[in-house]
Amino acid sequence: MVMNRFIKKIFLFSLPLILIVALYFILDPFKVLYDYNSYFNKKVEGIVFLNTDYVATENFENRYNHYEYTSFIFGNSRAWFYRIDKWKKYIGNEPAYHFDAAGETLYALHKKILYLDKKDVEIKNALIILDYSILSTIEPKTGHLGIISPQLVDNKNWFDFHVASITGFLNIQFLYAYLDFKITGKLKPYMYRNHLIESRPFTYNPVTNELSFEYYDSLINKNKYYTKDKRQEFYKRSETEIYSPPAIGQKQEKMLEEIFYVFRKHDTRYRLIISPLYDQEHISNEDITSLVSIFGGSNVYDFSGKNSITEKLSNYYETSHYRPPVAGKIMEQAYRQELQATSGNLYSQRK
């Protein structure tokens, strides 16, 4: 009798957690349990943001047999704005895919390229968008939005991946916001202010895995985006030249060399772009030298630091992301150099 009462109390005490876990399996908030034709709706506003590494990998596996992609854009969220329709001006009508992810690391980027090679995917063209944050991060990330897709590591982290997803769902702040949004259908300030629910309206193309922020571009074109409040987000930058500390050590060098060997094996036509970030911080000369020694000077383009792109506030949505017109100009310069068979491009942006 005493034991029965104890079991009953334990059950009643555990019931809320059981119900919450059941909701997780029913609703699949992070879309990691079931198959989806598209991981984002075509037009999105007010959603639970997903692990974009997992989205890119799973979406690739779902579509590769049909589209047989041969050209890939790699990098973090800054790579999103390199439009595939613009890239095709330089690579021809090759089926192309965004194999990038928010908060990308060199560790994950390296795994993606080795994964493609292991699956015998032809890599005709590659565009790699780099910055200090990518080059300096060589350890796997944790958390439900950062942990690498199990497919990329032969499912060795399958258990950890799903534990991270459940743990993310059980976060009290997120769970409250998620259920509030689910029940009311309303996007409230506390949700996006604390990054609990994604508030930025964007469009998504599942065939290319390309995200775009057309709503903000329309506001910019109407001169309604850079309001007084928005301009205040753009902090004052240093008047002197600033350089990042060297990011490429022995481990990074090994990963980069393995990427190069894959490209050489596939006879890949590739470009490495160092992003023009708003902070105007140059990537270190040591890192540029390392990249050039591995990939060749004609394939490395450095747009970091103070230059005509980074000086102009209207080239940025905010202090982290530059806009598609900037990416378009960068691609034009990177591929024009090859067409014109000129040299000395590497430091052309360093002024």
Summary of the structure (lengths in Angstrom):
residues: 351
radius of gyration: 22.2
end to end distance: 82.5
largest distance: 87.8
contacts: 1028
relative contact order: 0.13
helix: 49%
strand: 11%
